[in-house]
Amino acid sequence: MKARSKYRIYPNHIQIKKPSQLFGCCRYVWNKSLEHCNQLDTDGQKKPSYVDLTKQFITKCQERITLVKGSCIYSIAAVS
């Protein structure tokens, strides 16, 4: 017979704030890169490569948003 357990977590305000900031940065990078690719598509231009998108939008994200340490790594994953 297999035993199972249920766990419930109760994060404090700091543990709630950090992932919220992280996913906010990821959402910002994803939306801006998607908007850029859609604009290029309507103009009939070729879409940029993954590397070009990450260089362009991660640096913009770092300039505009105060990132949590390590959030940039997850923001790169959001572009792909």
C-alpha positions, 0 to 999 in steps of 0.5 A: 500500500502506498502512503500519501501526504498533503502539504499546505504552505503559508508564504509570508509577504516577502515570499509572495512579493518575489515571485510576483515581481519575477513573473511580472518581468517575464510577462513584460518581456514576453508581451513586448517581444510578441508585440515586436514580432507581430509588428514585423509580421504585419510590415512583411519583414523577417522575424528576428532570431531568439538571440536578437530578441533576448538582447533587445528586450532583456536590456530594455527590461533591465532599464525599465523595471527593477529586476529581482536578482536572478529574474533576468534568467527567467525572463530569457526563458520567457522569450523562447 
